[in-house]
Every structure is written in structure tokens, then in C-alpha cells.
Amino acid sequence: MTAPLPLAVIGGGSIGQRHARLAALSDEVRLTAVVEPNPARRAELADKGLPVADTVEAVPPDTRAAIIATPTQSHCADALDALSRGWAALVEKPVAATLAEADRMIAAADTAGLPLFTGHHRRCHPFVAIARDRLAQMGDPVAVQGIWALRKHDGYHDAAWRVARGGGPVLINLIHDVDLLRLLAGEIVQVSAMLSSDRRGGPVEDTAAICLRFASGALGTFLLTDAGASPWAFEAATGENPAIATTHEDCWRFIGTRGALSFPSLALWRDAAGGVPDWSRPMLMVQEGDLPTVDPLEAQLSRFARVARGGADPLLATGADGRAALAVTLAVLEAGAEGRPVTVTP
């Protein structure tokens, strides 16, 4: 049996704690430390039976990998530090605060010969791979329609960083959808957007209406808000986050020249007779059977551990994937601020 991978979690906030709990229960990794500078939070983590450290320097020396779950502004420095210690790194999204920082991280990983991944864990759901197969049956891509609309509780914005630049739903929530859109529909090359903060009245956006152009020629629209109550969002559809109520309502639609797909239910619409569809011909809905339920964070951890031990994985979001998703979301913010279409920086 392969020995568990010694792994540290850098950052003891809410997402860091989720990573740490999964690592503590995993047979594939051995949690060496949760690095948390705040004494009170560190004490809480220790009370839960988790190994803690106040600095990275205090992490046990046999550590070989790290999950970085610190605030976005610290991702670059923390990733460079981890890589300099010879650790494989998985960095929570957004991978960095700027594209220049992401480039530094990617270059450092390449120089060190170490894996660098971005925490776009949704890729690890079983239905994502099936969706890619179904989309290949739908002819040429035509259009995509998506929505993420959940009302965050009022206390969510008490943290100062959540009302500062980068704390709105574009960089916090949309970036996950962007990564999956890239995986399923291809590169996004241009965006237009309207942004609003009228509902919450804060300095960051609470709502966005976005138009997307894909390299394939397909077009897309996406409606985003963290100020409106609805059943339509990825987490609500899948139940992947225990803090968000589950609705099982689809939140995306893909349209091709030969059919359409609702996501994540994977309901596939095609010509009922198997011919070339047009608006005069009946369509048949083919519903996917029951799929295994997984915790995508747990699946991501297992995949990361295997790569850190020298394996390979075609699904995990690389540092370059994280940079590409960041480029799209930054372009959305720019398009909304300037009122013009923005070409996505490659």
C-alpha cells in the first residue's frame, strides 16, 4: 500500500477547514499541519483535533504538498513559498489576484518541476465527464445559457475583504462557472457585461448580466447575483456545498445544431426519429440514469495526492487553467466598468 502523502493546509478559514477535515479523514494523505496565524482560530482548530502551526516555518519538515486556502491577495506569495520548499501546490480559486501573479506562480512551478493546480473542484463531479460526451453528440456548438442566483445572508458581507475589490460574486462565484464553461464549451475569447450594486448598495457588484463569445463561434449569456433568492445555481443544483440548500434545479443549457443539454441533470434533447432536427420535427428527451454522488473536494484531494506522488491527472485544473478562468472574470469586471466588449487576455 502506498504511504499517505504528507500534506499541509495553509489557511484555517472556512474553505481551509473543509480541506483540513477531508485531509484528516483521508487514507491517501496525512495532514501534517493547518497553518493559521490567528491564535483564537488556531485554538479552535486544535480543539477539533487538527494539527496546527502558526507559520509555514513550523510545518513538519516531511511535508510534500500544500493546499493554499488563504485570502486571494496572499495566494501568489504563499504558492511561491510552498514551491520553494519543494511542495506540490493546489491553490484555491482565484489562483491569484492578477494575471502577472499567476504567471509568476506558473513559471516558478515549471522551474521547480512541481505540480501547480487550481482548486476548481467542480471538474471532479462524475456528471462533468458525461456532459463532455453528450455535448460531442450535439453537433456544432451554438449557444450556452447559465445562471447563478443565490441570496447570501446579510452577515456574509461583514468581513472587510468581501466588500473590497475582488470580493464580489464575479471573482468569488462566477469564476467556478467560467472554469467549467471552458472545460465543456471551449475557450472564451470576448465578454460584454453590465454590473450593478443597487440591491446591496456596496462598493462591489451584487449582480451581473454577461455575454460571452467562444472560440468555436458559439455565444453565451450568464446571469449572476448574490442578492436575489432563487433555486438556480450550481451548488443548489448539485448539493455539493452543505451550507447551501439543495434544489436539484438545472442552471445551465447547452444548444447545438443537433440537440440540447440541460445541466447538471444531463437531460439530452435530440430529434425523436434520429434524423436531422428542425423546428417542424418532434424532439425526444433522454434522461441520464442515477449517477454516483461524490464530494468533489474529496475527489479533488485524492487526485491531487496521486499527482503529487508522481502520477498524472487529465481532469484537475492546472495553474494555467486557473489563470485562464481569472482572465475571463477580470475581463468581465473590465467590460462592466468601461461599458464595452473586452477581448480576453490569452
C-alpha positions as CSV (number, residue, x, y, z in Angstrom):
1,M,0.0,0.0,0.0
2,T,1.3,3.5,-0.9
3,A,2.1,5.6,2.1
4,P,-0.2,8.6,2.6
5,L,1.1,11.9,1.2
6,P,2.2,14.3,4.0
7,L,0.2,17.5,3.3
8,A,-0.3,20.9,4.9
9,V,-3.3,23.2,4.6
10,I,-2.2,26.9,4.5
11,G,-5.1,29.0,5.9
12,G,-7.6,28.0,8.5
13,G,-10.7,29.9,7.3
14,S,-13.9,28.2,6.2
15,I,-12.6,26.6,3.0
16,G,-9.3,25.7,4.6
17,Q,-11.2,24.0,7.4
18,R,-13.2,21.9,4.8
19,H,-9.9,20.9,3.2
20,A,-8.4,20.1,6.5
21,R,-11.3,17.9,7.7
22,L,-11.2,15.9,4.5
23,A,-7.4,15.5,4.7
24,A,-7.7,14.3,8.3
25,L,-10.1,11.6,7.2
26,S,-8.3,10.6,4.0
27,D,-6.4,7.4,3.6
28,E,-4.4,9.0,0.8
29,V,-2.9,11.9,2.7
30,R,-1.6,12.6,6.2
31,L,-2.4,16.1,7.4
32,T,0.8,17.5,8.9
33,A,-0.5,20.9,9.8
34,V,-3.1,23.6,9.3
35,V,-1.2,26.9,9.2
36,E,-3.3,29.7,10.9
37,P,-1.7,32.9,12.3
38,N,-4.8,33.9,14.3
39,P,-4.4,32.4,17.8
40,A,-8.1,32.1,18.6
41,R,-8.9,30.3,15.3
42,R,-5.8,28.1,15.8
43,A,-7.0,27.1,19.2
44,E,-10.4,26.2,17.7
45,L,-8.7,24.0,15.1
46,A,-6.6,22.3,17.8
47,D,-9.8,21.7,19.8
48,K,-11.2,19.8,16.8
49,G,-8.2,17.5,16.9
50,L,-6.4,19.0,13.9
51,P,-2.6,19.6,13.9
52,V,-1.8,23.3,13.8
53,A,1.1,25.6,13.2
54,D,1.3,29.4,13.4
55,T,3.7,29.8,10.5
56,V,4.8,27.8,7.5
57,E,8.2,27.5,9.1
58,A,6.7,25.5,11.8
59,V,5.2,22.9,9.5
60,P,6.8,19.4,9.9
61,P,9.7,19.0,7.5
62,D,8.5,15.8,5.9
63,T,5.6,17.7,4.3
64,R,5.5,17.2,0.5
65,A,2.4,19.1,-0.6
66,A,0.2,22.0,0.3
67,I,-3.3,23.3,-0.2
68,I,-3.3,27.0,-0.1
69,A,-6.6,28.5,1.2
70,T,-5.5,32.0,2.3
71,P,-7.1,35.2,1.0
72,T,-6.6,35.8,-2.7
73,Q,-4.2,38.6,-2.2
74,S,-1.8,36.1,-0.5
75,H,-2.1,33.3,-3.0
76,C,1.0,34.3,-5.0
77,A,3.4,34.7,-2.1
78,D,2.1,31.6,-0.4
79,A,2.3,29.5,-3.5
80,L,5.9,30.7,-4.3
81,D,6.9,29.9,-0.7
82,A,5.4,26.4,-0.9
83,L,7.1,25.7,-4.2
84,S,10.4,26.9,-2.9
85,R,10.1,24.3,-0.2
86,G,9.6,21.6,-2.8
87,W,5.9,21.1,-2.2
88,A,3.4,20.4,-4.8
89,A,0.7,23.1,-4.6
90,L,-3.1,23.3,-5.0
91,V,-4.2,26.9,-4.8
92,E,-7.8,27.8,-4.0
93,K,-9.6,30.0,-6.6
94,P,-9.0,32.6,-7.9
95,V,-5.5,31.3,-8.4
96,A,-4.1,34.8,-7.9
97,A,-5.2,38.4,-7.6
98,T,-3.7,39.4,-11.0
99,L,-2.6,37.7,-14.2
100,A,1.0,38.8,-13.6
101,E,1.0,37.0,-10.2
102,A,-0.5,33.9,-11.9
103,D,2.3,34.0,-14.5
104,R,4.9,34.1,-11.7
105,M,3.4,31.1,-10.0
106,I,3.2,29.1,-13.2
107,A,6.8,29.9,-14.0
108,A,8.0,29.0,-10.5
109,A,6.3,25.6,-10.7
110,D,7.8,24.9,-14.1
111,T,11.3,25.9,-12.9
112,A,10.9,23.7,-9.8
113,G,9.4,20.8,-11.8
114,L,6.5,20.7,-9.3
115,P,2.7,20.4,-9.9
116,L,0.6,23.5,-9.5
117,F,-3.1,23.2,-9.6
118,T,-6.1,25.5,-9.0
119,G,-9.0,24.5,-6.7
120,H,-11.7,24.3,-9.4
121,H,-13.1,21.2,-7.7
122,R,-16.4,21.1,-9.7
123,R,-14.5,19.3,-12.5
124,C,-14.4,16.2,-10.2
125,H,-18.2,15.6,-10.3
126,P,-18.9,12.4,-12.3
127,F,-21.6,14.2,-14.4
128,V,-19.0,16.6,-15.8
129,A,-17.2,13.9,-17.8
130,I,-20.6,12.6,-19.1
131,A,-21.6,16.1,-20.1
132,R,-18.5,16.3,-22.3
133,D,-19.5,13.1,-24.0
134,R,-23.1,14.3,-24.5
135,L,-22.0,17.6,-25.9
136,A,-20.0,15.8,-28.5
137,Q,-23.2,14.3,-29.8
138,M,-25.0,17.6,-30.3
139,G,-23.4,18.8,-33.5
140,D,-21.7,22.2,-33.7
141,P,-22.0,24.3,-30.6
142,V,-24.4,27.2,-31.0
143,A,-25.2,28.8,-27.6
144,V,-24.9,28.5,-23.8
145,Q,-27.2,29.9,-21.2
146,G,-26.3,29.9,-17.5
147,I,-27.5,31.4,-14.2
148,W,-26.1,31.6,-10.7
149,A,-28.5,33.4,-8.4
150,L,-28.5,32.9,-4.6
151,R,-29.1,35.4,-1.8
152,K,-26.2,35.4,0.6
153,H,-27.1,36.1,4.2
154,D,-26.6,39.6,5.4
155,G,-23.8,38.8,7.7
156,Y,-21.7,37.4,4.8
157,H,-20.5,40.8,4.0
158,D,-19.3,41.7,7.5
159,A,-15.8,40.6,6.5
160,A,-13.9,43.6,5.1
161,W,-12.4,41.8,2.2
162,R,-15.9,40.8,0.9
163,V,-16.7,44.5,0.2
164,A,-13.3,45.3,-1.3
165,R,-12.3,44.8,-4.9
166,G,-12.4,41.2,-5.8
167,G,-14.9,40.4,-3.0
168,G,-18.0,40.3,-5.2
169,P,-19.6,37.3,-6.9
170,V,-17.7,37.7,-10.2
171,L,-14.4,36.6,-8.7
172,I,-15.8,34.6,-5.8
173,N,-18.6,32.6,-7.6
174,L,-18.6,33.2,-11.4
175,I,-15.0,32.1,-11.7
176,H,-16.1,28.5,-10.9
177,D,-18.7,28.6,-13.6
178,V,-16.2,30.0,-16.0
179,D,-13.8,27.2,-15.4
180,L,-16.5,24.6,-16.2
181,L,-17.7,26.6,-19.2
182,R,-14.1,26.5,-20.6
183,L,-13.9,22.7,-19.9
184,L,-17.2,22.0,-21.6
185,A,-17.6,24.6,-24.2
186,G,-14.1,25.8,-25.0
187,E,-12.2,29.0,-24.7
188,I,-14.0,32.2,-24.0
189,V,-12.4,34.9,-26.2
190,Q,-14.6,38.0,-25.7
191,V,-17.0,39.3,-23.0
192,S,-19.5,42.1,-22.5
193,A,-21.1,42.9,-19.2
194,M,-23.4,45.1,-17.2
195,L,-22.7,45.3,-13.4
196,S,-24.9,46.6,-10.6
197,S,-24.6,47.1,-6.9
198,D,-28.1,48.6,-6.5
199,R,-29.5,45.8,-4.3
200,R,-26.8,45.8,-1.6
201,G,-25.5,49.3,-2.2
202,G,-21.9,48.3,-1.5
203,P,-18.7,49.1,-3.4
204,V,-18.6,45.7,-5.2
205,E,-21.1,44.3,-7.7
206,D,-24.0,42.2,-6.5
207,T,-25.5,41.5,-9.9
208,A,-24.1,41.0,-13.4
209,A,-25.5,40.3,-16.9
210,I,-22.8,38.8,-19.1
211,C,-22.4,38.0,-22.8
212,L,-19.8,35.5,-23.9
213,R,-18.2,34.7,-27.2
214,F,-16.4,31.3,-27.5
215,A,-13.5,30.4,-29.8
216,S,-15.9,27.9,-31.5
217,G,-18.2,30.8,-32.6
218,A,-20.8,29.9,-30.0
219,L,-22.3,32.6,-27.9
220,G,-23.4,32.6,-24.3
221,T,-25.3,34.6,-21.7
222,F,-24.8,34.3,-17.9
223,L,-26.9,36.0,-15.2
224,L,-25.1,36.3,-11.8
225,T,-26.3,37.7,-8.5
226,D,-25.7,37.1,-4.8
227,A,-28.6,39.4,-3.8
228,G,-31.6,37.6,-5.3
229,A,-33.3,34.5,-4.0
230,S,-33.8,31.7,-6.5
231,P,-33.4,27.9,-6.9
232,W,-30.9,28.3,-9.8
233,A,-27.2,27.9,-9.1
234,F,-24.7,25.1,-9.4
235,E,-24.4,24.4,-5.7
236,A,-28.2,24.3,-5.3
237,A,-28.5,22.0,-8.3
238,T,-25.9,19.6,-7.1
239,G,-26.0,19.8,-3.3
240,E,-22.2,19.9,-3.2
241,N,-22.0,22.5,-0.5
242,P,-23.7,21.6,2.8
243,A,-24.1,25.3,3.6
244,I,-26.4,25.9,0.6
245,A,-29.9,24.4,0.3
246,T,-30.3,21.8,-2.4
247,T,-33.0,22.3,-5.1
248,H,-31.9,19.9,-8.0
249,E,-32.9,22.6,-10.5
250,D,-30.8,22.8,-13.7
251,C,-28.8,26.0,-14.0
252,W,-27.2,25.7,-17.5
253,R,-28.4,24.9,-21.0
254,F,-26.2,24.0,-24.0
255,I,-27.6,24.2,-27.5
256,G,-26.0,22.6,-30.6
257,T,-27.1,22.1,-34.2
258,R,-28.3,18.6,-33.4
259,G,-29.7,18.9,-29.9
260,A,-29.6,20.5,-26.5
261,L,-28.5,19.6,-23.0
262,S,-29.7,20.7,-19.5
263,F,-27.0,20.7,-16.9
264,P,-26.3,19.2,-14.5
265,S,-29.2,16.8,-14.8
266,L,-27.9,15.8,-18.3
267,A,-31.3,15.7,-19.9
268,L,-30.5,15.5,-23.6
269,W,-32.9,16.7,-26.3
270,R,-32.5,15.3,-29.8
271,D,-34.5,14.5,-32.9
272,A,-37.1,11.9,-32.0
273,A,-36.6,9.9,-35.2
274,G,-32.8,10.2,-35.1
275,G,-32.7,12.4,-38.2
276,V,-31.6,16.0,-38.8
277,P,-33.6,18.2,-36.5
278,D,-35.6,21.2,-37.5
279,W,-38.5,23.2,-35.9
280,S,-41.1,21.0,-37.5
281,R,-39.8,17.7,-36.1
282,P,-40.6,16.4,-32.6
283,M,-37.8,16.1,-30.2
284,L,-37.1,13.4,-27.6
285,M,-35.7,13.9,-24.2
286,V,-33.3,11.2,-23.0
287,Q,-32.7,11.4,-19.2
288,E,-29.5,10.2,-17.7
289,G,-29.8,7.5,-15.1
290,D,-28.8,7.9,-11.4
291,L,-25.1,8.9,-11.0
292,P,-22.8,8.2,-8.1
293,T,-22.7,11.0,-5.6
294,V,-19.2,12.3,-4.6
295,D,-17.8,15.1,-2.6
296,P,-15.9,16.9,-5.3
297,L,-13.4,18.4,-2.8
298,E,-12.6,14.9,-1.6
299,A,-12.3,13.7,-5.1
300,Q,-10.0,16.6,-5.9
301,L,-7.9,15.8,-2.9
302,S,-7.4,12.2,-4.0
303,R,-6.5,13.2,-7.5
304,F,-4.0,15.9,-6.2
305,A,-2.4,13.3,-3.9
306,R,-1.8,10.9,-6.7
307,V,-0.2,13.6,-8.9
308,A,2.0,14.8,-6.0
309,R,3.3,11.3,-5.6
310,G,4.3,11.3,-9.3
311,G,1.1,10.3,-11.1
312,A,-0.8,12.2,-13.8
313,D,-4.4,13.5,-14.0
314,P,-6.1,14.9,-17.1
315,L,-9.0,16.5,-15.2
316,L,-7.6,18.7,-12.4
317,A,-7.4,22.4,-13.2
318,T,-3.8,23.3,-13.7
319,G,-2.3,26.7,-12.8
320,A,-2.8,27.6,-16.5
321,D,-6.4,26.7,-16.2
322,G,-6.7,28.9,-13.2
323,R,-5.1,31.8,-15.0
324,A,-7.5,31.4,-17.9
325,A,-10.5,31.5,-15.7
326,L,-9.1,34.5,-13.9
327,A,-8.5,36.3,-17.2
328,V,-12.2,35.8,-18.2
329,T,-13.5,37.1,-14.8
330,L,-11.2,40.1,-14.9
331,A,-12.4,40.8,-18.4
332,V,-16.0,40.7,-17.1
333,L,-15.2,43.3,-14.5
334,E,-13.4,45.5,-17.1
335,A,-16.2,45.2,-19.6
336,G,-18.8,46.2,-16.9
337,A,-16.7,49.1,-15.7
338,E,-16.0,50.5,-19.1
339,G,-19.2,49.6,-20.9
340,R,-17.6,48.0,-23.9
341,P,-16.7,44.5,-25.1
342,V,-13.4,43.2,-23.9
343,T,-11.1,40.6,-25.6
344,V,-9.9,38.1,-23.1
345,T,-6.1,38.2,-22.5
346,P,-4.6,34.9,-23.6
